Amino acid sequence: MRNKNMPSPMTRMVRRMRRSAKRTGNVVLGTLAVGLLKALRLTDPDTMANFAGWFLRTIGPLLQENKLGRANLVAAFPEKSSAEIDTILRGVWDNLGRMGAEFAHLDRLWDYDATNLDGGSRIEISPATIERFVQLLNDGKPALIFAAHLANWELPAVCASTYKIDSAVLYRKPNIAAIDRWLRETRTANMGEMIATDLSAPIKIAEALTRGAQVGMLVDQYYVRGVEVTFFGRRTMANPLLARLARHFNCPIHGVRMIRLPGHRFRGELTEELVPVRDAAGKVDIAGTTQAITTVVEGWIREHPEQWLWLHRRWRPEDEKKA
C-alpha cells in the first residue's frame, strides 16, 4: 500500500519532466547568452555602449522595474520634483545599458596613462588616489575593499589585475552553468581570484586575507540575514561580512568607486582608510562599522544618483515596521 505522504508515480514523473525541461532551457539560454557576449566582443565598445544606453533609456520606462526605481527615488529624495526623478531614472537606464555593453569588453576598458589624461586616456585617477593606492600596495598588509553598483562597478577589479595585485573578488554565482563558466574563465583572467557567494566563501576569503591579498566586495544590496542600518533615512538590512572580517583580521578598510564621465571615460577613486567603529573592549563593532560603510556608499550615490542601480528592493516594509 502506497504511503499517502509519498507522491504518486505520475507526480514524480511530472516533476522529473519539469526538472529536465528547466535544465534544457538553462542550457539553451546559457548558450545564447555566451554567444551574445562573444559577438559583442567583435563590436566597438563605445558604439555599442551608446546604442545600449539609448535602447534601455527607451524601453526601461516601460518595464515594471521602472516603478520600483521611481518609488525608491521618491522615498530617498522627497525634495526632488517629478521631472528631476524622471531625469535620474533615464540616467539609471542609460548607465545600465552601457554597463551591459561594456561587460563584454572589460579587459579593453582599463586604459590609464598618467601622462595623457586630456582625452587620450579612458581612465582618470587623481594624485591623492594614486598615493593611497601605492601606500596600500606597500604596507605589507591584506586589505578589505568595498564597492557599490555605481557606473561600471566591474572596473576596480580589472584595475587590480592590470597591476598584478594579489586580489580576490566576491561575486554572486549565476544560476545558469554556461554563463558562470564563461564569467569565471574571463573574469579570472581580468580580475584575479573569483570567490562565489556560497558556503565555502568565508573559508576562501580567509585564505586570501591570510596570504595578504586585497579582497573586494559589493556592499550596497539588501541582505536578509544582515544587520540593521539606516540608508537614506530609512531602515534596511546590510551584509556585515566585511565588518566581521575586519574584526578578525584587523586589516585596513577602503572604499573604491568608478564615476562615469562624458566621452566614455571614468574617474577611479580610492577612499582614505575607513576607521572602524569599536566597542568598549576595543573590538570592531560589527553593526557600527557596517553603518559607517553604508554611510560612505550613500554619499557616493547622492553625488551621482543616476549612476546607481535603483532598480532593486533595497528597502522592505518589514524593516520600516521595526521603528
N, C-alpha and C positions, 0 to 999 in steps of 0.2 A: 504493500500500500504506500502510495506516494505521500511524503511529508507535505502537509499543507503550506508550510513556510518556504518550501523549495519551489522555484519557478518551474513551470511546465516545460516539456521538451520544445514546444513551439515557441514559448517565450525566450528560451535560451538560444534557439536558432535565430530568432529575430534580432536579439542583442548582438550575436556574432556577426550577422549581416551588417548591422549598423556600424559596428566597430571596424569591420573590413572596408565598408564604404567610406568611413571617415579617414582611415589610413590611406586609401586610394586617392581620396580628394586632397589630402595633405601632400601626397607625393606629387600630384599634378600641379597643385598650387605652388609648391616649393620649386618645382622645375621651371614653371613660368616666371616666378619671381626672380630666381637666379639668372635665368635667360635675359630678363629685362635689365637687371643690374649690369650684366656683361655687355649688353647692347648699349647701355648708357655710357659705358666707358669709351665707346667709339665716337661719342659726340664731343663737341666743345663744351666744357663745363660752364662757361659763362653764358653762352647762348641757351643752353638747356636750363640753367638756373633762372634766366629771365622768363623763359616760357613757362616753367613750372610755377614760378611766383605769380605770373598772370593767370594761369589756369586755376590755381587754388583761390586767388582773390575773386575769381569769377564764380566758381561753384561753391566755395566754402560757406558763404552766407545762406545757401540753400540747404545745408546739411543740419542735422539735429544737433551736432556738436556746437554749432554757432550759438544756439540758445543757451547752452551751458556756459560757453565763453562769455556771452553777454551778461548773464546772471552773476558770474564771478567778478567781472569787471565793475558792474554796478555796485556790488557789495564792497569791493575793495576801494573804489574811487567814487563815493557818493557825491562828491563835489563836481564831477565831470558831467558835461551835457551829453545828450543822446548822440549828437553829431561827433563829439570827441570820442565816445565809446565806439562808434562805427569806424572812425579812422583807425583807432587802435586795433580793432578786430581785423580790419583789412590788412594791417601790417602783420598781425599774427599769422593769417593765412599765407601771406606773401613769404614770410620767413620760413614757414613750414614747407612750402613748396620748394623754396631754394635749398633748404636743408636736405630734402629728399633727393633733389638732383645732384647736390654736392656729395651725397653719401657714396656714390659710385666712384668718385674722383678724389677721395680723401688723401691718398698718397701724393697727389699732384697739387694739392691746395696749399701746403705749407711752403711758402716762398718768402723767406725773410732775409733781407740784405740790409745790414745796418748802414751801408754807405749809399743806399738808393731807396729812400722812402718816399720820394716825390713822384709817385705814380708808377714806379718800376718794380715795387715790391708789394706783394699781396698782403703781407702781414706787417703790422706796425706795433712796435714794443717800446715803451718808454724807458729811459735810462734807469729810473727807480725800480722798475720791474726787473730789468736785467741785473741790477745789483742784488736784489733779493734772490733772484734765480741762481746766480753764481754762489752766493752765500749758502743757499740751500744745498747746492751740489757739493760744497767743500766742507760742510760741518761734520761729516762723518756719521750722521745720524739718519735713521729712517724718518719718513715724514708721512703725514696724512693730509691729503689734498681733497677739498670738497668743491663741487661744481654744481651748476643748475642747468635746466633745459632752456638756455638762452642762446640766441644767434645760432652758430654751429657748435653744439656742445661736444662734438667728437674731436675737434681740433686740438685741445690741450693735450690729449693722449698722443696725438700724432707728433706734437712738439717733443714730448718726452722720448719717443722712439727715434726721432730725427737726430737728436743729440746724444743717442746711445745711453740714455739714463736707465738704470735698473728700475723698472716701474711695473706696476700691476694695476689693472683696471677692473673694477667690479661691474658686471653687466647682467642685464636680465635676459635669460636664455629664451629665444623664440620657441613657440610650440611646434613649429614645423622643422623637421630634422635637416632638410636640404638647406634651408635658409641659415640654420645655426651652423652647419658645416662651412658654408661659404663665409659667414661672418668670422668664424674662428680662424679660417685659413687666411683671409685678407687682413683682418684686424690684428692678428698676432704679428704679421709681417710689418704692419704700420704702427702698432700701438704697444708692443711688448706683451707681457703675460695677460691673458684674459681669464678672469675668475667669474664663473657663472654663479648667480644667486641661488644656490641650492644648499643642501645640508652640509656639504663639505667646504662651503665658502669661508667660514670662520677659521678653519684649520689652515687653508691655503693663504689667507690673508696674514695670519700669524706667522707662517713660514716666510712670507715675503718681507714682513717687517723685521723679522729676526735676522735676515741676511742683509738688512739695511736698505731695502727698496723703498721707493715712494709709491704709496697706494692711493689711488684716486677713486672717488665715487660721487654719484649724483645724489643730492640730499633733499630735493625740493618736492618730492611726491608724497602723497598720503601713505601712511604706514599703519595698518590696523593694530598691530601689536606694539606700537610705538609709545613715546612719552608725549604728554600734552605740552603744546607750545602755543604762543599767540603769533598769528601771521596775518598782517593787515588788519589788526584789531579783532580778529576772530579766533576762537579756539579751534585747534585742529591737532592731528597726531603726526609726529615726525619720527623718522628712524633714528634710534640712539646709538647705532653701531659705531659710528666714528668717535663719539664721546667715550664709549666703553673701551675702544682700542686705545684712545689717548690715555685713559686711566691706567690701563695695563702696561703699555709700552713707554709712557711718559715721553712721547716724541712731539716735535713741532706740528702745529696745525696751520695750514694756509688755505686760502680760497683762490680759485682760478676761474676766470671767465673770459669769453670772447665777446666782443662788441662788433656787430655788423656795421660797416661803413659804406658810403656810396662807392660805386665803381668796383664792386666785387672784392672789396678789401675788408680786413678785420683788424681790430686792435686787441692784443692779448694783454691781460693784466693779472699779476700775482699779488695778492694782498700781503701786508705785513703779517707776521706771526700772530695768530689769534690766541690771546691769553685765555686759557680755560678757566671756568668758574670752579672754585674749590670749596669743599665743605669744611666744617670745623676741625676735622682731623687732617686737613691738608690734601685730601684726595680729590681728584677731578670729580666734580658734581655732574652726574650724567644729564639730569634734566636741565640744569642751568647752562651747561656747555652746549647742549642741543639747541636751547633757546638763543644763545649767542650766535651760533652758526646760522640759525633761521633768520635772525635779525639782519645779518650781513646780506643774505640772499634777498630779503625783502628790499633792502636798499638798492641792490643791483636792479631789481625789477622796476622799482619806482623810477629809476633813471631812464630805462628803455622798456616800458611795458609792452610795446608792440613786438618785442623780440622774445617774450616768454611764452611758454606753452600753456595758455589759459584754458585749454580745451579738455581738461580732466577734472574729476571731482576732488578738488583739493580740500574742500570743507564738507563736512557731513552734519546733517541735522542733529544726530545723536550727541555730537560733541558740544554743540551750542546749548543743549539742554542741561549740560553739566554745570552751567554757570549758576 
